Amino acid sequence: MGKLCHIFCCPPLPSRIASKLAFGPPPASYAFEERAAEGQTDESARTLAIAFNDTADWMYGERERSKIECVYATTGRGHKIGCVYVRATKSPKFVIAYSHGNAVDVGQMCSFYYAVGCHVGCDVFSYDYAGYGVSGGRPSEKNMYADVEAAWHVLTSVFHVPPERVILYGQSIGTVPTVYLAASSTSPKAVVLHSPFTSGLRLLVDGSRGRRRAVSCCDVFPNIERVPRIACPVLVIHGTHDEIIDVGHAVEIHNSCAVPLAPLFIEGAGHNDLDLYQEYLERIKRLINVELAAV
């Protein structure tokens, strides 16, 4: 009850609830640096490259790092956010547009992006929310929606990836911008929701089950209200022993999808270790190689 009092006594404005509930950006694990383009001496041909620090835990070498293309996007709320395009394979089947979880930034995720891209035959695009990594501004729910819209524009207009070749992927808090974008008119090929929750207040008040309730005027991150508007196939993945977001939230999300795929509930998995289970990688491969190939 003390936690709820802390959340709601300020007064209970949705923006304040969202900030207290969700956001915890770590110190930046990387920077964007200007470097001469390969084979170019002209200063006007300089491009951005990612430079990792020790907290990024980059597991590969310079050759792999050079496959990460970096750009800034400007959001509708006036912030510059960092975006990366990881070219993990020569002939990508799709591009996974990844909205990451809380308490990490793009630099800390890049090793995972490269590894999963290589394993499933896809490139990976990602971005940092306002206040994370090299992105300016402060994290908030409204900024998060502006961030994903700006990132989508970069992916489709700068990297020229058509929507039908994009798999929108959201992890934990990253399911919020993913669902928001997918419920609009973006028309991606598919959506993956990794450890999703129904909404902010449901997570706090009814965290053990995630049961669907009427929307409160103070609710935040209302995934459960937007999911039914997603017209493409949706894959839900969750751990049965998730100590942060109960698997009941994922069940409710799955049941609310207009075009649900067979979900993956990994027995014994928690909130941050789903990708360590073989079932996870096998399910993503099945999505890409079988289910989406038939669509």
N, C-alpha and C positions, 0 to 999 in steps of 0.2 A: 504494500500500500504506500510505503514511503516513496518508492520510485514513481508511482502514479501521481502522487501529490507534487513531486518535483517537476513532473512533466506538465501538469495542468494548472499550476498556480501562478501563471506569469503574464497576463491571463492566457487562456488556452487558444492562442492564435495558431492556425495550422502551420505557418512558417516556422514558428518557434518550436512546435512539437517536432516537426521534421528535422530541424537542426539538432535538437537534443537526442532524438531517437536514432538518427542514421549516420551522421557524417563524422568521420575521424581521419582526415587526410594525414598521411605520414610525411616526414621530411622527404623532399624530392630525392629520388634515387637516380636521377639522370638529368641531363641538360641537352638542349639543341645547340649545336655549334655549326657555324658556317665553314664549309670546306670547298675546295676547288672540285668541280665535277671531274670524273675520271676522264683523263686524256685531254683536259681543257686547261689553258693557262689564262684565259680571259677572266678578269675579276667579275664581269657581269654574269658569268656562267656558274658562279658559286651556288652550292645547294646546302640544305640543312642536313646534318647527320646527328645521330644520337650518340651521346657520350655517357656511359654508365659510371656510377660510383660503386663503392663496395657493397652498399645496401641493396643494389639491384640483383646481385648474385647471378650475373650473366654466365651461363654455363658453356658458351661456345666461343669461337675465335673471331678474328677480324673478318674472315671471308663471310661468315654468317651474319655478322653485324652489318656488313656493307649491303646486305639484302633488305635492310630496314629503311624505308623511305619516310621522311619526316616533313610535315607541313603544319602551318598554323591555320586555324579557321577562326573567323570572327562571328560571334553569335549575334542573334537578334537583340540581345541585351547588352551588347557592346564589349564583350570579353573576348580575348584571344585564348583559344584552347589548343593544346598540342594534340596532333593526330599522327599515327604511324601506320604504314602499310608494310606488312611483313611478307616478302615474296619467298614463300617456303617451298614452292614447287614450280617447275617449268611450265606445266600445263594444268593449272588449277581447275578443278571441277566446279567449285563455287568459291565465293569469298565469304568468310565468316566475319561478320561485323560484331565485335565483342564489346559489351559494356561490362566492365569488371566490378568486383565487389568492393566493399568498404575497406579502409585501412591499408590499401595497396595503391600503387600507381602503375602507369604503363611500363615504366622501367623494370619494376619487379615482376611484371607479367610477361615480359618479352621472351624469356626462355621457354615458358609454357606455350606461348603463341607459336614460336618456331617449331617446337617439338610436336604439338598437336597438328599443326599444319602439314608437317612432313608425313605424319602417320596417316592422316585421312585424305591427303591429296588436295588440300585447299590453301589458298592464301588467307591471311588474317589481317583485318583492319581493326584498329582500336583508337581510343581517344581518352583524354583525361577530363574529368569534370572540373568545373570552375573551382579553383582553390587546391587542386591536386596536381602534382608534378610541375610542369612548366606552364600550366594554365592559370590565367589571371582570374580575379574576382574571388568571391566566397561561395562555398557550396550551399545550395538551397534547392528546394523542390522546383521552383520556377526556373532557376538557372540550369538545372539538370535537363529539363525539357528543351530549353534553348540550346544546350550543349549537343544533345543528340540530333537535333534538327540541323545544326551547323555541320556536324560530323557527317551526316547523311549527304548533305550537299557536296562536301569534299569528295566523298567516296564515289558519288555518281557523276559529278561534274569535273573534278580534277583528275581522278583516276579512271573515269569513264567506265565504271562498272554498272551495267544495267540492273535494275531492281530484281529481275527474274533470275539473276545469278547470285543473289545475296541471301545468306542465312543470317537472320538477326539472332544474336545470342546474348542473353543476359544472365548474370550470376548474382544471386542475393539482391542487394540494393540495385544492382544493374538490371534486374528484371523490370524495374520501374520505367526507365527511359525506353527499354526494349518494347514493353507492352504499349506504352504511350505512342511510340512511333509506328508499331505494327498495326495499331487500331486506327491509324489515320489512313491516308490514301497512298502509302508508300509501296504496297504490293510486293513484298519480298517473296522469295521462293518458299521459305519456311521460317519458323521461330523455334528456338530452344530456350526453355526457362529452367535454369539450374538453381535449385534451392529457392524457389519463389515463395512469396508470402501474399496473403490476400489483400491486406491494407495495413497502414500504420497502427490505427487504433485497435483493429482486430488482433494484431500481433501483441499489443500490450495488454488488452483487456481479456482476450480469449486465446492467449498464445498456445495453450495446450491442444487446441483443436482447430483453430482457424475457421470456425463456423461462420457461414454467411449471415450477415445482419444488414439492416437498413443503413444506408450511408449517413453518417453524422456530418453536420456542417463543419466540424473541426477535424474530420478525418483527413489523412494524408496518404499519398502513394496508393490510390484506389485501384490496384491491379484487378481485383475481382469484378469491378464494374466495367472495365475496359476489355478484358479478355474475350468476352462474347463477340466483340466487334472485329476480331482478327479473322480475316477471310482465308488465310493460308493454313497449311498444316502446322500444328503446334506439338512439340515434344516436351514433356515435363520430366525432369530428373531430380531426385531427392534422396537423401539418406534417411533410413528408418530410425537412426539414433542421433539425428540432428538435435543438438542441445540449444541452439539459438532460434531456429525456425522449425516448429514441429511439422512432421510430414503431413499432418492434417491439412495444412495450408496448401500443399501441393495437390492433395486429393481434390480439394475444393476448386482449385484453379483448373485442374484437368477436367473435372466434371462440367465446368463452365465454358469450355472451348467449343467453338462451332465446328472445327475440323480437328479433333484430337487424334494424335497418334498413340500407339501403345506406350504408356509411360514406363519409366525405369525407376523403381524404388529399390535402392541398393541396401540389402540387409546388412546392418551393423555399421554403415557409413555415417559419419558425422556431417558437420557443416562445411568443413574446409578440406576434406580429403576424398571427395568423390572421384577425382581424376586419378587416384592411386589404385582404383579397382579396375580389373580387366573388363568387367561388364560395361563400364563407362565408355571405354574406347570402342568396344564392339558395338555398342548401341549407336554411337555417333557414325561409325562406318556403315552400319545398316541404314541409317537415315540417308546418308549421302549416296551410297552405291546401289541401294535397292528401292527404298521408298520414294526418294525424289527422282530417281531415274525413271520411275514408272508414271510420274505426274506429267 
